[in-house]
Amino acid sequence: MPVTLTIKEVPDRVADKLRARAAANHRSLQGELMVILEEVMLQSARQAGQPEPPAYFVRSAEKRASQPAARKAPLHGRRLTLGELWERSRRLGPSSKSESAAIVRALRDERHGR
C-alpha cells in the first residue's frame, strides 16, 4: 500500500534545485522526488549485493482491475525496454538501405506520375 511521506523545512536553495531538475526532466516535483528515491534504493541494493529488481514489472490482476481503463498494463504482459524496442524495429524495418531507397523511389515516381 502506498505511503505518503512529508519532508519539512526544505531549504529554498534545495527546493529551487529540485524544481529546476523536475522541469528539465518534464516531471512534476513529486515525480522527480520519486525517481531520485528509486535511484538511491537501486544503488544501495547494488552495493549490498542484492539482486536488481526488473526495470518494469506487471502488477497483479487485482491491482490492474482497480486501475482506470487507460492505465491498464498491456495484455501481452510487459512493456519493452528501449533496447528491445530498437531491436524489434530493426528486425521489422527494411532489410537493407537499398530496399528502403527503392521504396522511396517508387513512392516519388508514383507521386510524379512516372
HELIX and SHEET records of a PDB file:
HELIX    1   1 ASP A   12  ALA A   24  1                                  13    
HELIX    2   2 LEU A   29  GLN A   47  1                                  19    
HELIX    3   3 ALA A   61  SER A   66  1                                   6    
HELIX    4   4 ALA A   69  ARG A   71  5                                   3    
HELIX    5   5 LEU A   82  LEU A   92  1                                  11    
HELIX    6   6 LYS A   97  ARG A  111  1                                  15    
END                                                                             
